[in-house]
Amino acid sequence: MGLDNITALAQRASASLQFLPIVLSSFLLSAVATWLCIRIALKLGIVDKPDNLVKTHSRPIPYLGGVGIFAGFIIGLSVSPFCITTDTSSFLKLSQLMGLSAAAALICLIGVVDDVADLH
């Protein structure tokens, strides 16, 4: 392994480390928000109740976990422009990120409505 290979490897490792705050903040917020959504769902009765026919779980399973995952996704998108310092030409533009966020929000909203109103 030559000096050029070692230098290239070090540069790739350095470039990869800039994503660490994005991944960690997304993961931590998703975990906390999902835990909070579970508590809210249990308190409000937004749960999947066992029916001993198709739903064979032994206790009610709380819904709304997708809201916690969505919160982590949005935080990851929000933090990323501040953490990425390399050439950004290959990354999504702000307008594309806004479109992606809007689509994810719509999907999350449909999921919440389905959880609360039990759409078929």
LOTIBA-182924 format. One record per atom (N, C-alpha, C, CB): x, y, z; residue in three letters. Coordinates in steps of 0.001 Angstrom, whole numbers, plus 500000, padded with zeros to 6 digits. Glycine has a CB too. Layout:
N
XYZALA ...
This chain:
120
500862498824500000MET 500000500000500000MET 500902501230500000MET 499022500003501236MET 500780502026498950GLY 501617503201498832GLY 501077504379499609GLY 501772503573497398GLY 501857505423499642LEU 501475506639500355LEU 500216507261499748LEU 502628507652500333LEU 500081507174498428ASP 498886507715497767ASP 497630506965498205ASP 499036507639496237ASP 497736505654498332ASN 496593504855498775ASN 496205505183500209ASN 496905503368498652ASN 497191505364501058ILE 496918505706502452ILE 496273507074502548ILE 498204505669503280ILE 496771508032501755THR 496203509386501741THR 494761509356501245THR 497052510325500854THR 494495508595500192ALA 493131508496499651ALA 492195507853500667ALA 493123507685498337ALA 492691506836501358LEU 491880506170502382LEU 491562507126503528LEU 492605504923502918LEU 492538507904503938ALA 492329508882505006ALA 491333509958504578ALA 493663509528505408ALA 491385510386503331GLN 490440511394502839GLN 489028510839502791GLN 490855511888501450GLN 488867509585502375ARG 487536508973502350ARG 486986508803503755ARG 487580507619501640ARG 487832508420504681ALA 487396508265506069ALA 486973509612506639ALA 488517507646506929ALA 487729510658506336SER 487394511999506815SER 486071512470506214SER 488521512993506470SER 485869512189504933ALA 484620512579504281ALA 483445511814504863ALA 484704512344502772ALA 483656510559505210SER 482573509755505788SER 482203510219507181SER 482968508293505828SER 483170510710507936LEU 482907511144509312LEU 481979512347509388LEU 484204511472510003LEU 481896513124508313GLN 481004514279508357GLN 479534513864508399GLN 481252515174507154GLN 479245512616508054PHE 477874512122508111PHE 477499511608509498PHE 477680511023507090PHE 478466511435510361LEU 478212510906511691LEU 477215511749512491LEU 479505510804512446LEU 477333513084512532PRO 476323513861513269PRO 474919513719512686PRO 476711515326513283PRO 474824513553511385ILE 473519513390510742ILE 472899512064511174ILE 473650513452509194ILE 473675511006511098VAL 473179509678511452VAL 472817509618512935VAL 474228508602511113VAL 473711510138513787LEU 473452510088515226LEU 472238510917515627LEU 474669510569515988LEU 472123512132515084SER 470979512972515453SER 469677512358514947SER 471148514399514889SER 469692511809513744SER 468488511156513213SER 468104509952514053SER 468703510728511758SER 469074509135514385PHE 468801507934515177PHE 468275508300516562PHE 470067507077515304PHE 468959509207517237LEU 468555509561518600LEU 467168510196518626LEU 469573510515519222LEU 466906511123517705LEU 465592511744517689LEU 464515510732517317LEU 465571512918516717LEU 464806509847516380SER 463827508817516024SER 463502507931517220SER 464347507961514864SER 464528507559517968ALA 464308506698519140ALA 463467507417520193ALA 465657506260519750ALA 463805508658520492VAL 463066509415521504VAL 461643509705521023VAL 463799510734521837VAL 461507510136519775ALA 460185510478519247ALA 459294509237519133ALA 460320511157517875ALA 459868508105518756THR 459083506875518674THR 458610506455520058THR 459905505748518027THR 459494506542521048TRP 459106506232522423TRP 457961507141522867TRP 460313506381523377TRP 458074508434522565LEU 457034509390522931LEU 455726509083522197LEU 457493510823522621LEU 455811508757520920CYS 454604508418520144CYS 453921507165520689CYS 454962508211518664CYS 454715506201521134ILE 454136504986521734ILE 453357505360522993ILE 455248503942522072ILE 453932506210523822ARG 453254506634525060ARG 451958507382524736ARG 454190507536525914ARG 452014508268523750ILE 450822509026523361ILE 449753508080522809ILE 451181510108522308ILE 450164507146521952ALA 449209506205521360ALA 448537505356522435ALA 449914505299520339ALA 449308504899523403LEU 448722504110524484LEU 447753504942525319LEU 449821503537525377LEU 448115506179525591LYS 447260507049526400LYS 445956507377525675LYS 448001508341526753LYS 446035507586524359LEU 444852507960523584LEU 444100506745523031LEU 445255508870522441LEU 444634505555523246GLY 443964504355522754GLY 444125504124521264GLY 442520504426523079GLY 445155504673520678ILE 445419504468519252ILE 446296503226519139ILE 446112505734518588ILE 445650502076519214VAL 446347500797519268VAL 445676499781518350VAL 446389500268520708VAL 446428498761518009ASP 445903497624517263ASP 445531496555518275ASP 446942497085516211ASP 444240496301518387LYS 443748495363519402LYS 443720493937518843LYS 442334495778519888LYS 444150492963519634PRO 444095491570519167PRO 442654491108519003PRO 444836490641520145PRO 442422490290517973ASP 441065489780517750ASP 441017488250517736ASP 440516490323516436ASP 442130487606517974ASN 442253486150518024ASN 441892485457516714ASN 441387485614519116ASN 441698486220515639LEU 441473485632514321LEU 442689485880513438LEU 440196486213513666LEU 442891487126513094VAL 444019487515512263VAL 445118488119513122VAL 443578488506511179VAL 444736488948514058LYS 445677489646514929LYS 445872488824516187LYS 445177491078515273LYS 446922488042516206THR 447108487076517288THR 448046487564518384THR 447631485790516730THR 448432488836518349HIS 449292489316519428HIS 448526489305520748HIS 449818490738519119HIS 449267489238521849SER 448634489050523151SER 448174490333523817SER 449570488353524055SER 448707491465523390ARG 448327492746524006ARG 448178493790522906ARG 449387493206525070ARG 447494494885523186PRO 447364495940522179PRO 448734496506521778PRO 446464497067522709PRO 448906496723520483ILE 450154497252519945ILE 449923498717519548ILE 450651496400518719ILE 450699499637520114PRO 450482501059519807PRO 450872501404518369PRO 451278501931520776PRO 450102502306517803TYR 450403502856516483TYR 451237504122516641TYR 449098503154515693TYR 451383504897515596LEU 452047506202515527LEU 453568506131515514LEU 451614507038516680LEU 454163504958515436GLY 455619504868515386GLY 456207505550514162GLY 456044503427515409GLY 455450505583513075GLY 455929506246511864GLY 456170507730512054GLY 454951506042510752GLY 455446508339512980VAL 455650509766513259VAL 457041509973513861VAL 454547510311514226VAL 457469509080514732GLY 458811509171515309GLY 459888508980514259GLY 458983508141516411GLY 459694508039513362ILE 460653507814512283ILE 460697509033511362ILE 460286506540511481ILE 459544509605511068PHE 459476510799510228PHE 460232511959510885PHE 458004511194509968PHE 460089512111512203ALA 460790513188512914ALA 462301513021512771ALA 460390513206514412ALA 462802511811512906GLY 464230511571512722GLY 464687511852511306GLY 464565510155513085GLY 463857511497510332PHE 464164511764508927PHE 464280513266508673PHE 463086511154508015PHE 463333514029509187ILE 463343515474508992ILE 464552516111509683ILE 462042516092509523ILE 464880515647510869ILE 466067516172511560ILE 467327515867510751ILE 466184515569512984ILE 467420514676510219GLY 468571514326509378GLY 468692515239508180GLY 468467512889508911GLY 467565515516507530LEU 467596516443506389LEU 467953517862506828LEU 466239516448505672LEU 467478518252507998SER 467734519613508482SER 469181519817508900SER 466823519929509649SER 469787518791509461VAL 471156518895509955VAL 472172518750508829VAL 471410517842511023VAL 471832518005507802SER 472805517667506760SER 473471518861506071SER 472137516843505732SER 472767519947505745PRO 473485521049505087PRO 474577521668505968PRO 472499522127504680PRO 474458521546507273PHE 475448522115508171PHE 476632521187508405PHE 474806522456509484PHE 476457519898508109CYS 477507518911508387CYS 478321518539507165CYS 476901517672508966CYS 477743518648505992ILE 478424518219504775ILE 479295519361504274ILE 477405517775503684ILE 480603519121504291THR 481544520180503915THR 482269519889502618THR 482552520388505010THR 482106518696502048THR 482782518371500799THR 481976518905499633THR 482992516852500661THR 482412518563498449ASP 481730519009497237ASP 480270518592497275ASP 482416518441495983ASP 479380519563497222THR 477951519271497351THR 477251519116496010THR 477278520359498139THR 478022519080494925SER 477379518969493619SER 476652517642493450SER 478405519133492518SER 477077516619494176SER 476427515317494041SER 475249515151494989SER 477426514215494282SER 475025516091495899PHE 473938515983496851PHE 472697516676496325PHE 474342516568498194PHE 471588516324496900LEU 470329516905496484LEU 470307518406496765LEU 469166516212497190LEU 469659519148495891LYS 469502520585496092LYS 468379520837497091LYS 469213521306494749LYS 468346522045497634LEU 467355522386498646LEU 465932522168498135LEU 467534523832499088LEU 465668522540496889SER 464313522349496349SER 463954520866496280SER 464198522983494948SER 464935520019495969GLN 464681518584495935GLN 464441518048497346GLN 465857517844495274GLN 465197518569498310LEU 464995518148499694LEU 463623518567500199LEU 466084518730500593LEU 463185519746499796MET 461850520204500196MET 460776519308499579MET 461629521678499773MET 460948518932498340GLY 460000518026497694GLY 459983516666498359GLY 460334517872496225GLY 461164516167498693LEU 461267514888499387LEU 460608514970500760LEU 462737514466499525LEU 460818516075501457SER 460207516274502775SER 458689516359502670SER 460757517545503436SER 458196517064501658ALA 456747517191501477ALA 456117515833501173ALA 456431518188500346ALA 456769515054500330ALA 456249513719500013ALA 456249512830501255ALA 457084513065498894ALA 457327512882502034ALA 457402512090503262ALA 456338512542504260ALA 458805512200503892ALA 456101513850504344ALA 455078514367505258ALA 453691513881504839ALA 455113515913505297ALA 453429513859503550LEU 452141513375503056LEU 451954511898503378LEU 452027513603501545LEU 452985511107503162ILE 452918509682503486ILE 452695509483504980ILE 454204508964503040ILE 453410510266505794CYS 453250510168507249CYS 451831510564507665CYS 454286511064507968CYS 451300511617507074LEU 449944512069507385LEU 448916510998507040LEU 449627513364506631LEU 449073510376505881ILE 448160509299505492ILE 448269508146506488ILE 448469508805504050ILE 449475507841506938GLY 449666506790507933GLY 448996507115509253GLY 451134506552508158GLY 449098508371509690VAL 448465508783510953VAL 446949508706510830VAL 448898510220511346VAL 446417509187509701VAL 444968509116509491VAL 444517507659509495VAL 444566509805508159VAL 445296506779508869ASP 444961505359508868ASP 445018504779510278ASP 445907504590507943ASP 446010505185511060ASP 446127504695512434ASP 444943505130513293ASP 447426505187513058ASP 444526506370513122VAL 443455506936513973VAL 442084506504513465VAL 443542508487514011VAL 441854506582512154ALA 440518506326511612ALA 440343504898511082ALA 440227507310510504ALA 441395504092511081ASP 441353502715510607ASP 440785502624509192ASP 440527501859511557ASP 441488503250508246LEU 441089503198506838LEU 441240501785506302LEU 441923504182505995LEU 440462501466505309HIS 440538500141504688HIS 441072500274503281HIS 439157499448504677HIS 
